[in-house]
Amino acid sequence: MASVSESFFEPVVRVGVTGLSRAGKTVFITGMVANLLARGRMPQLKAEAQGRIEAVYLQPQPDVTLPRFDYEGHLAALTGDDPRWPASTRAISELRLSFRVRPAGFFASFGGPRVVHVDIVDYPGEWLLDLGLLDQSYDAWSEATLARLAKRAEAAEYVAQARAEDGSLRLDEGRARALAGAFTAYLAVARDLGRVDCTPGRFLLPGDLAGSPVLTFAPLPRPATTGRGSLWREMDRRFEAYKSRVVRPFFRDHFAKIDRQIVLMDVLGAIHQGPRAVEDLRRTMAEVLGAFRPGRNGWLTGLLGGRRVERILFAATKADHLHHEQHPALTAITAALLAEAKSRADFAGARTGALSLASLRATVEEVVQRDGESLPCVRGRLLATGKQAAMYPGLLPSDPARLLSPAREGAEAWLDAEFGLMSFAPARLTLKPGEGPPHIRLDRAVEFLIGDRL
């Protein structure tokens, strides 16, 4: 009956788009929308290949209380005379894209084209990771966080400050603010370094909550006594308030309504940073999958009203930083990370997928001769200087275990390889009528997310 009713009415598919640190979420949404409005570069979108899409157009978003995703501004930044990467969005936003499409198969005989609405919901990846806090006590969160931070040089100052604090002493608001400020400073540095686990997310994106007690807590070791009115007890209370007043409302009001989800990841950046960064990414992927698994401890089923996200796509971005010969290896590594995360999260239910893509292709490929060897490279405009440069990042292994095993074992560095990265600016574009900006496998991502609904 659901399929029949959808044939006669205007179904709505809500697609959540989020990204872990530096994954290019804004560029993905802009590139996707541009290539759906002008579909000359979308051969893997089956409804387009079959000639069934008659029109695609932007419409006013249904939720008038949410900011609109600034598609036009971001597209102008990417395609102007001096193209630049758009500023990251730091809050939730929405955009509605409507398709007029002719049905396929049996339903084609019921009449003419129908309208399918796709609501794109853009939100920071840190907010998704916050869902993992709902299962934790302040004590468990503090212990796990301090253990993880002990291995990170950029966290040394905060860890020393936290270990020196006596949480059994009576609350001093000045000390609480100092601790929360130091922890927030660490999170900001970690985000700039490309860390993917910068939670609690609202510490970096406070909005009108800045300075409030609900954002004035930090992980502390549990003291021998935690009397009423102590610093540790107050931190515990504020942690619980953060979960109930900040995290739960977001997932109740927005996350619970999502039908499809894409999570963008900078897998190449993690590989460049080394084994620990790859392990952090794998652990974070498991937490993300856990966020989509209804029924855990009973609370998530009620929170989502029994709904289940139907499809989740994990996409490694910046595939244009590699010659196409290496794309299968990047996709295989991403798929292996997903497989291990699924195993660790004991995840079941939604259809999941993994691929590598470039939302906006910023490079061209070439082969460089060096020391008698042919190196498959990419060439682009350097972000820092604007000059053209060629890059050979190193050879990714065809067997993902060569990266995942040392990451899981806690290796400090890759034993037999180094992987380099350059930061490229967007290329200057000359687009033909009917063509969106160049990309790599963006059409496959869209087909996975919404192809069946078209």
Backbone torsions as a table, in degrees:
resi	resn	phi	psi	omega
1	MET	NA	-33.4	-178.9
2	ALA	-61.3	-42.4	-178.5
3	SER	-66.4	-38.6	179.6
4	VAL	-65.2	-45.4	-178.9
5	SER	-64.7	-36.1	178.5
6	GLU	-67.0	-24.8	-179.7
7	SER	-71.4	-24.8	-175.0
8	PHE	-106.1	-13.4	179.8
9	PHE	-116.1	-169.4	-177.3
10	GLU	-110.6	92.3	-177.8
11	PRO	-67.1	154.0	178.9
12	VAL	-121.4	128.0	175.0
13	VAL	-112.9	122.2	178.6
14	ARG	-99.8	117.2	-177.1
15	VAL	-107.8	116.2	176.0
16	GLY	-84.6	133.9	177.7
17	VAL	-123.9	119.1	175.9
18	THR	-139.6	162.7	-177.9
19	GLY	-143.2	141.9	171.7
20	LEU	-77.2	176.1	-168.2
21	SER	-50.2	128.7	173.5
22	ARG	59.7	31.4	-176.5
23	ALA	-88.8	-13.8	177.5
24	GLY	88.3	43.9	-177.2
25	LYS	-65.5	-45.5	-178.9
26	THR	-62.4	-41.6	179.5
27	VAL	-66.2	-38.1	179.1
28	PHE	-61.0	-49.8	-177.9
29	ILE	-63.5	-43.2	-179.8
30	THR	-63.0	-46.0	179.3
31	GLY	-65.0	-38.9	179.8
32	MET	-64.3	-48.3	-178.5
33	VAL	-64.0	-43.7	-179.8
34	ALA	-61.0	-38.4	-178.2
35	ASN	-82.7	-12.1	171.6
36	LEU	-88.7	-29.2	175.1
37	LEU	-74.2	-35.0	176.8
38	ALA	-127.1	101.0	-161.2
39	ARG	-98.6	24.1	-178.8
40	GLY	-64.4	-19.2	-179.8
41	ARG	-110.9	28.6	-174.7
42	MET	-122.8	52.9	-176.1
43	PRO	-67.7	-23.3	-178.3
44	GLN	-85.0	-2.8	173.1
45	LEU	-84.7	107.1	-167.9
46	LYS	-60.3	-40.6	-179.1
47	ALA	-61.9	-33.4	176.6
48	GLU	-74.2	-43.3	179.6
49	ALA	-61.9	-32.1	179.2
50	GLN	-84.7	-0.5	178.2
51	GLY	71.4	23.4	-176.8
52	ARG	-92.4	-13.5	178.8
53	ILE	-86.3	114.3	-178.6
54	GLU	-88.2	-32.3	-179.4
55	ALA	-163.7	151.3	172.3
56	VAL	-134.7	134.3	-175.8
57	TYR	-150.4	151.9	176.3
58	LEU	-81.5	142.6	177.5
59	GLN	-131.1	161.5	174.0
60	PRO	-58.1	138.2	-178.4
61	GLN	-68.6	150.7	-176.8
62	PRO	-72.8	-31.9	-177.7
63	ASP	-94.0	102.0	-175.0
64	VAL	-76.3	-4.9	179.5
65	THR	-91.2	-9.0	-178.9
66	LEU	-99.7	146.1	172.7
67	PRO	-61.9	146.0	176.0
68	ARG	-84.1	136.1	174.8
69	PHE	-61.7	127.5	-172.9
70	ASP	-81.0	68.8	-177.3
71	TYR	-59.3	-47.8	-176.0
72	GLU	-63.2	-41.9	178.7
73	GLY	-65.4	-42.1	180.0
74	HIS	-69.0	-38.3	178.3
75	LEU	-65.6	-39.0	178.0
76	ALA	-62.4	-38.1	178.6
77	ALA	-65.0	-38.5	-175.8
78	LEU	-78.7	-26.0	-171.1
79	THR	-118.7	9.6	-179.3
80	GLY	-74.9	-178.4	179.8
81	ASP	-63.4	-33.0	175.4
82	ASP	-119.4	77.7	-171.5
83	PRO	-62.1	143.8	-179.3
84	ARG	-146.4	156.6	175.7
85	TRP	-71.7	134.8	-179.2
86	PRO	-71.3	158.8	177.1
87	ALA	-65.2	145.0	178.5
88	SER	-67.6	142.5	173.5
89	THR	-80.6	138.2	-173.2
90	ARG	-114.8	13.4	178.9
91	ALA	-153.3	176.7	-179.9
92	ILE	-72.6	143.1	175.0
93	SER	-150.1	171.3	-171.9
94	GLU	-146.9	155.4	177.2
95	LEU	-151.3	138.4	177.5
96	ARG	-109.5	127.4	176.8
97	LEU	-118.2	125.8	-176.7
98	SER	-112.8	137.0	-179.2
99	PHE	-111.2	134.0	165.7
100	ARG	-104.2	112.3	-167.7
101	VAL	-136.1	140.8	176.4
102	ARG	-83.4	135.0	179.5
103	PRO	-64.0	158.8	177.2
104	ALA	-109.7	161.2	172.0
105	GLY	63.3	-139.0	-173.5
106	PHE	-57.2	-39.7	-173.7
107	PHE	-75.7	-10.8	178.7
108	ALA	-62.3	-25.3	-177.3
109	SER	-80.6	-6.0	-176.6
110	PHE	-85.6	-0.4	178.9
111	GLY	142.3	-160.1	-174.3
112	GLY	-83.4	-163.2	-177.1
113	PRO	-66.3	156.1	175.8
114	ARG	-120.5	169.8	179.7
115	VAL	-108.1	130.9	175.1
116	VAL	-119.5	125.6	178.9
117	HIS	-98.0	134.3	174.7
118	VAL	-117.7	111.8	177.5
119	ASP	-94.3	116.7	-178.9
120	ILE	-94.3	117.9	-178.2
121	VAL	-108.7	115.4	-175.7
122	ASP	-103.9	124.1	178.3
123	TYR	-147.5	152.7	-177.0
124	PRO	-64.3	142.0	179.2
125	GLY	-62.2	-29.7	179.2
126	GLU	-60.6	-32.5	-179.5
127	TRP	-69.6	-35.3	176.4
128	LEU	-65.6	-43.4	-178.8
129	LEU	-64.9	-24.6	178.3
130	ASP	-61.1	-24.1	179.8
131	LEU	-58.1	-32.6	178.7
132	GLY	-62.7	-20.6	178.8
133	LEU	-70.1	-26.4	-173.7
134	LEU	-64.2	-23.9	179.2
135	ASP	-87.9	-4.0	-170.6
136	GLN	-113.6	149.3	169.0
137	SER	-85.8	163.8	177.2
138	TYR	-61.3	-39.6	-179.8
139	ASP	-60.3	-49.7	-178.1
140	ALA	-66.8	-40.6	179.1
141	TRP	-63.0	-43.9	180.0
142	SER	-61.4	-46.4	-177.9
143	GLU	-62.4	-46.0	-178.9
144	ALA	-66.8	-39.9	-178.3
145	THR	-67.4	-46.4	-179.4
146	LEU	-64.6	-35.8	177.6
147	ALA	-65.3	-40.3	179.5
148	ARG	-69.3	-41.7	-177.6
149	LEU	-69.0	-25.5	-179.3
150	ALA	-61.9	-20.1	-178.9
151	LYS	-94.3	4.3	-173.9
152	ARG	-117.8	124.4	-177.6
153	ALA	-61.0	-37.3	-176.5
154	GLU	-70.2	-12.4	-179.9
155	ALA	-100.9	1.8	-172.7
156	ALA	-58.8	-41.6	-177.8
157	GLU	-64.7	-45.4	179.9
158	TYR	-66.8	-43.3	-179.0
159	VAL	-59.1	-42.8	178.2
160	ALA	-62.4	-41.2	179.5
161	GLN	-64.7	-42.5	-178.7
162	ALA	-68.4	-41.4	-179.2
163	ARG	-66.2	-27.8	-179.1
164	ALA	-82.7	-12.2	-176.1
165	GLU	-79.3	139.7	175.2
166	ASP	-101.6	98.9	-176.2
167	GLY	-70.3	-9.2	179.8
168	SER	-80.8	-15.3	179.6
169	LEU	-70.6	159.3	-178.5
170	ARG	-63.2	144.5	-179.5
171	LEU	-54.4	128.3	169.1
172	ASP	-119.1	115.5	-172.5
173	GLU	-61.1	-32.6	177.2
174	GLY	-64.0	-41.1	177.6
175	ARG	-66.5	-40.6	179.3
176	ALA	-61.4	-43.6	179.5
177	ARG	-65.7	-38.1	179.4
178	ALA	-64.7	-42.3	178.9
179	LEU	-65.2	-45.9	179.3
180	ALA	-63.3	-38.3	178.3
181	GLY	-65.5	-41.4	179.1
182	ALA	-67.0	-38.8	178.8
183	PHE	-67.7	-40.1	177.2
184	THR	-63.9	-38.5	177.6
185	ALA	-62.4	-40.8	175.4
186	TYR	-60.8	-45.8	-178.9
187	LEU	-59.2	-39.5	179.7
188	ALA	-64.3	-42.8	178.1
189	VAL	-65.2	-42.1	-180.0
190	ALA	-62.2	-41.1	177.8
191	ARG	-63.3	-42.0	179.9
192	ASP	-65.5	-27.2	177.9
193	LEU	-82.0	-4.9	-180.0
194	GLY	91.1	13.2	176.1
195	ARG	-63.0	146.3	-174.9
196	VAL	-103.8	0.5	-173.7
197	ASP	-121.0	50.2	-175.5
198	CYS	-89.7	77.2	178.1
199	THR	-121.2	156.1	1.2
200	PRO	-66.6	136.2	-171.8
201	GLY	-64.7	-32.7	-176.4
202	ARG	-74.1	-11.2	174.5
203	PHE	-64.6	-33.6	179.0
204	LEU	-90.1	-20.3	-179.1
205	LEU	-130.5	67.5	-169.1
206	PRO	-74.2	-30.5	-176.2
207	GLY	57.2	-133.9	-177.7
208	ASP	-79.6	2.1	176.2
209	LEU	-89.8	-2.6	-177.7
210	ALA	-54.6	129.7	178.0
211	GLY	82.8	-5.0	-178.1
212	SER	-79.7	155.2	178.8
213	PRO	-58.0	-28.0	-177.6
214	VAL	-67.1	-16.9	174.6
215	LEU	-112.2	15.8	-178.4
216	THR	-113.8	67.4	173.6
217	PHE	-146.4	169.5	-178.8
218	ALA	-163.2	158.9	-179.7
219	PRO	-70.3	133.1	178.8
220	LEU	-135.4	148.8	172.2
221	PRO	-64.1	144.4	179.5
222	ARG	-75.4	124.9	177.9
223	PRO	-78.3	172.6	-178.9
224	ALA	-64.1	-34.3	178.2
225	THR	-127.1	141.1	-179.7
226	THR	-130.1	67.7	-176.3
227	GLY	-68.0	164.7	179.1
228	ARG	-62.1	133.6	-179.6
229	GLY	86.0	1.5	179.9
230	SER	-78.9	161.5	178.6
231	LEU	-59.0	-46.0	-177.5
232	TRP	-63.2	-42.7	-180.0
233	ARG	-63.6	-38.4	179.2
234	GLU	-69.3	-37.5	175.5
235	MET	-61.6	-40.9	176.6
236	ASP	-58.7	-46.2	-178.8
237	ARG	-63.0	-41.6	-179.0
238	ARG	-70.7	-34.7	175.2
239	PHE	-61.0	-45.0	178.5
240	GLU	-65.0	-36.5	177.9
241	ALA	-66.2	-37.5	177.3
242	TYR	-60.0	-43.0	179.8
243	LYS	-64.6	-45.1	-173.5
244	SER	-81.2	-31.5	-174.4
245	ARG	-99.4	-20.4	-176.2
246	VAL	-115.9	-52.6	-172.9
247	VAL	-73.6	-51.8	-176.5
248	ARG	-59.5	-44.5	179.5
249	PRO	-59.9	-38.0	178.6
250	PHE	-61.5	-47.9	-177.4
251	PHE	-71.4	-30.7	177.8
252	ARG	-71.1	-42.9	-172.6
253	ASP	-85.7	-25.8	-173.6
254	HIS	-125.4	-55.6	-175.1
255	PHE	-60.7	-37.3	-175.8
256	ALA	-64.9	-16.9	-176.4
257	LYS	-97.7	1.9	-176.2
258	ILE	-82.3	134.1	178.6
259	ASP	-97.4	-38.4	-178.1
260	ARG	-130.7	153.0	-175.6
261	GLN	-144.2	137.2	169.2
262	ILE	-119.8	134.2	177.2
263	VAL	-116.0	116.2	-178.3
264	LEU	-92.3	139.8	-175.6
265	MET	-138.2	142.1	174.7
266	ASP	-92.5	76.1	-178.3
267	VAL	-64.9	-40.3	179.2
268	LEU	-61.6	-40.6	178.3
269	GLY	-61.9	-39.8	178.0
270	ALA	-65.6	-42.2	178.1
271	ILE	-61.4	-41.2	178.8
272	HIS	-61.8	-38.2	-179.1
273	GLN	-72.1	-29.0	176.6
274	GLY	124.1	179.6	-173.8
275	PRO	-57.2	-39.6	-178.2
276	ARG	-64.5	-37.4	178.7
277	ALA	-67.2	-36.4	176.9
278	VAL	-66.1	-40.4	177.7
279	GLU	-65.8	-40.5	175.9
280	ASP	-59.0	-41.3	179.6
281	LEU	-65.2	-42.5	179.3
282	ARG	-62.4	-44.4	179.7
283	ARG	-63.6	-40.3	-179.6
284	THR	-66.7	-37.7	176.4
285	MET	-61.1	-38.1	177.2
286	ALA	-63.8	-39.4	177.9
287	GLU	-66.5	-38.9	178.2
288	VAL	-63.2	-46.0	178.0
289	LEU	-61.3	-37.5	176.6
290	GLY	-61.0	-32.3	179.4
291	ALA	-65.0	-26.4	-177.9
292	PHE	-96.6	7.2	-175.2
293	ARG	-101.5	99.2	-178.4
294	PRO	-68.5	153.7	174.3
295	GLY	98.3	-9.9	-177.5
296	ARG	-65.3	120.1	179.8
297	ASN	57.3	13.0	174.2
298	GLY	86.7	-27.3	-171.3
299	TRP	-75.5	-32.5	-173.6
300	LEU	-73.4	-33.4	178.1
301	THR	-59.4	-45.6	178.2
302	GLY	-66.5	-37.2	-178.1
303	LEU	-65.3	-37.3	-177.7
304	LEU	-94.1	3.0	178.7
305	GLY	63.7	28.5	179.2
306	GLY	81.1	-1.9	-179.4
307	ARG	-78.5	158.3	-179.6
308	ARG	-135.2	133.6	172.8
309	VAL	-65.3	128.1	-169.7
310	GLU	-83.0	-35.8	-177.1
311	ARG	-141.2	138.9	177.5
312	ILE	-131.9	124.5	179.6
313	LEU	-114.5	125.4	172.1
314	PHE	-98.6	122.5	-174.8
315	ALA	-124.2	124.3	172.4
316	ALA	-81.8	118.5	-177.4
317	THR	-87.6	178.1	176.3
318	LYS	64.5	33.0	176.2
319	ALA	-62.7	-20.8	178.6
320	ASP	-72.7	-4.4	173.0
321	HIS	-82.0	-2.0	178.5
322	LEU	-124.1	147.4	168.6
323	HIS	-63.6	148.6	-174.1
324	HIS	-60.1	-22.1	177.7
325	GLU	-61.1	-24.2	-178.0
326	GLN	-98.0	-4.3	-179.3
327	HIS	-60.5	-41.5	177.4
328	PRO	-58.6	-36.7	178.8
329	ALA	-66.6	-40.9	178.7
330	LEU	-65.1	-41.6	177.8
331	THR	-63.9	-41.4	-179.8
332	ALA	-64.2	-39.3	178.3
333	ILE	-64.9	-43.3	179.0
334	THR	-63.2	-43.2	178.6
335	ALA	-63.4	-38.5	178.9
336	ALA	-67.2	-40.4	175.3
337	LEU	-60.1	-42.2	179.1
338	LEU	-65.0	-43.2	-178.9
339	ALA	-61.3	-43.2	-179.9
340	GLU	-69.4	-37.4	177.9
341	ALA	-65.2	-39.9	177.9
342	LYS	-62.1	-40.6	179.9
343	SER	-65.0	-43.3	-177.6
344	ARG	-70.9	-32.3	-178.5
345	ALA	-85.8	-6.0	-175.5
346	ASP	50.3	49.6	-171.1
347	PHE	-91.8	139.8	175.1
348	ALA	-152.7	154.2	175.2
349	GLY	127.5	-78.5	-177.0
350	ALA	-75.0	157.2	172.3
351	ARG	-80.1	128.2	-179.1
352	THR	-116.7	154.2	178.5
353	GLY	-149.7	163.6	178.7
354	ALA	-141.5	139.0	174.3
355	LEU	-156.0	171.2	174.2
356	SER	-113.6	144.0	-176.8
357	LEU	-153.0	168.5	168.2
358	ALA	-130.4	116.7	-177.0
359	SER	-66.8	-33.1	174.4
360	LEU	-140.6	117.6	-176.6
361	ARG	-74.8	121.5	-176.1
362	ALA	-107.6	-0.1	-174.2
363	THR	-132.3	167.6	168.3
364	VAL	-123.4	158.1	-177.1
365	GLU	-95.3	148.4	172.6
366	GLU	-156.6	163.8	177.4
367	VAL	-113.1	125.5	-177.3
368	VAL	-108.5	135.2	176.7
369	GLN	-91.9	125.2	179.2
370	ARG	-143.9	124.4	180.0
371	ASP	52.2	40.8	178.3
372	GLY	75.2	7.3	-177.7
373	GLU	-115.6	140.9	177.2
374	SER	-90.5	120.9	-179.0
375	LEU	-111.0	121.1	176.6
376	PRO	-75.3	113.8	-172.5
377	CYS	-119.5	172.4	168.1
378	VAL	-124.4	147.7	180.0
379	ARG	-123.7	137.7	179.2
380	GLY	-157.8	-178.0	-178.9
381	ARG	-91.8	118.8	-176.7
382	LEU	-64.6	137.2	-178.2
383	LEU	-64.9	-37.8	-174.2
384	ALA	-74.2	-39.0	-171.8
385	THR	-117.0	-18.8	-176.0
386	GLY	81.0	-1.4	-179.5
387	LYS	-84.1	152.8	177.4
388	GLN	-75.8	140.7	178.3
389	ALA	-151.5	148.6	175.3
390	ALA	-102.5	146.5	-177.9
391	MET	-133.9	134.3	166.9
392	TYR	-116.6	106.5	-171.3
393	PRO	-78.0	-6.2	-171.7
394	GLY	109.7	165.7	-175.2
395	LEU	-98.4	114.8	175.4
396	LEU	-69.7	141.2	179.6
397	PRO	-70.5	143.8	176.7
398	SER	-72.1	-24.1	177.4
399	ASP	-98.9	110.2	-178.6
400	PRO	-57.6	-25.7	-178.3
401	ALA	-60.5	-25.7	179.3
402	ARG	-66.8	-20.8	173.7
403	LEU	-99.9	-42.4	-173.8
404	LEU	-71.3	-33.7	-178.8
405	SER	-65.4	-51.7	176.9
406	PRO	-62.9	-31.3	177.2
407	ALA	-64.3	-45.2	-179.5
408	ARG	-66.1	-31.4	-177.9
409	GLU	-85.8	-0.5	176.4
410	GLY	80.4	26.0	179.4
411	ALA	-61.6	149.0	-179.2
412	GLU	-81.2	-30.4	-176.7
413	ALA	-155.2	162.8	174.9
414	TRP	-70.3	134.4	-174.1
415	LEU	-75.5	-40.1	-168.8
416	ASP	-121.8	16.9	-177.9
417	ALA	-161.2	158.4	170.5
418	GLU	-129.8	144.4	-178.0
419	PHE	-123.6	121.3	-177.4
420	GLY	-104.6	160.7	177.3
421	LEU	-142.4	147.2	168.9
422	MET	-120.4	156.0	175.9
423	SER	-100.7	115.8	-178.2
424	PHE	-101.6	145.9	172.3
425	ALA	-86.3	161.0	176.1
426	PRO	-61.0	144.4	177.5
427	ALA	-78.0	151.9	174.3
428	ARG	-71.3	132.0	-171.4
429	LEU	-113.4	145.3	167.0
430	THR	-126.7	104.0	-172.9
431	LEU	-97.0	136.8	175.1
432	LYS	-79.2	154.9	175.6
433	PRO	-56.4	133.8	179.1
434	GLY	86.7	-0.2	179.1
435	GLU	-112.9	134.4	171.0
436	GLY	-84.7	-179.0	179.0
437	PRO	-62.4	149.9	179.8
438	PRO	-64.6	146.7	-177.0
439	HIS	-150.6	178.2	172.9
440	ILE	-129.7	113.6	174.8
441	ARG	61.7	20.9	173.8
442	LEU	-64.5	-35.4	179.1
443	ASP	-65.0	-36.0	177.2
444	ARG	-66.7	-37.4	177.7
445	ALA	-63.8	-43.6	-179.9
446	VAL	-66.1	-39.9	178.1
447	GLU	-60.8	-42.0	178.2
448	PHE	-62.6	-42.3	-172.6
449	LEU	-75.3	-44.6	-171.5
450	ILE	-133.0	0.1	-174.7
451	GLY	-55.2	-40.7	-178.3
452	ASP	-68.1	-23.5	-178.9
453	ARG	-86.8	-4.7	176.5
454	LEU	-99.5	NA	NA
